[in-house]
């Protein structure tokens, strides 16, 4: 049976997941894009801003555990609806805030609720796609993160420039409710969907592996005794914070070091950087697959690919030696593209090393580790930038931070190699 004759409902679902992920990341980045305006109005120091980022990251970590369990309990339709309702309301609520404490509160709620996006999207993908198509579907909806980094600055800076920063928060948050209407109208699990034919239902479940009727979940304690778990955990812990750094501090870096008015050009440098990043996300998934098809062992293909991506981040170290903004943008673009390539590959290593009944748990543990790193790193960032700002040379602080980013992936690769040299499959 040709899947193209059966897939219109499945790919509509994939499109909805893509849009939701795009909205998720747009709402997340508004604070970073408007940091300059907000810092002036609320007299924020670098440490104040770092505390807000840390608050969001900590709440996001908690939300990963909370929504992972809640979505399994409520189902993907209701669980996703709850998540986007709460995160849209909390995003809009930023427009009403009059104090730094108020921002801390709404950022906490936003962090917890935005964490519901990926558990719900991954569950919906598993419900609607056969296993042979899930990686493609996941790659498509996950690319919404990069599209958000392109579309977000256009929306946010236009709204802020023409209507003020409060409108930027309000309207980017309100978009979620338009998506919610479509989700409620069009989404249902295949078994309950009235327009899904028997042929399509059979195709969706065509490559299910035969397993135990009620497979027993693997306890976290058992997974934490396995070296491969720690390989994945440290790979996420050491590299996820770098992405958070770029996401929340990149606009400020370009404004403070190169004196770029991002509102005036609607964030053009940011758009260029994350447009390049999209190619890294796709290319990262392609490279190891290509090597495997060429006859390489799976572990060797993954390891070599990740080493290449780690090396591609290291040139960011030389950003301190340029006064040319376009050279800086090129170095940042290479680093962010390499991160997305690394990210696409490291998730695959979890499915390489663990049976599928344990993959979600391992990814959850690693995701929590990455979020913890994303919570702690802003403490370092804020303290360092505030110190060098006070002595009149904030550029030194950024140079040190970029140096840390340059070596983070090589360190992660070495640690992963130490824990899982050949990425042997875990027997549970």
CORBEL-V102842 format. One record per helix or strand of 2 or more residues. SS is the DSSP state (A for helix, B for strand). FROM is the first residue (numbers start at 1). TO is the last residue. Records with the same first field share a line. If there is no record, write none. Layout:
BEGIN
SS: FROM-TO / FROM-TO
END
This chain:
BEGIN
A: 3-5 / 8-33 / 35-42 / 46-74 / 76-96 / 100-114 / 116-128 / 131-142 / 144-163 / 165-186 / 190-192 / 198-204 / 220-223 / 227-258 / 268-293 / 298-321 / 325-353 / 356-390 / 394-419
END
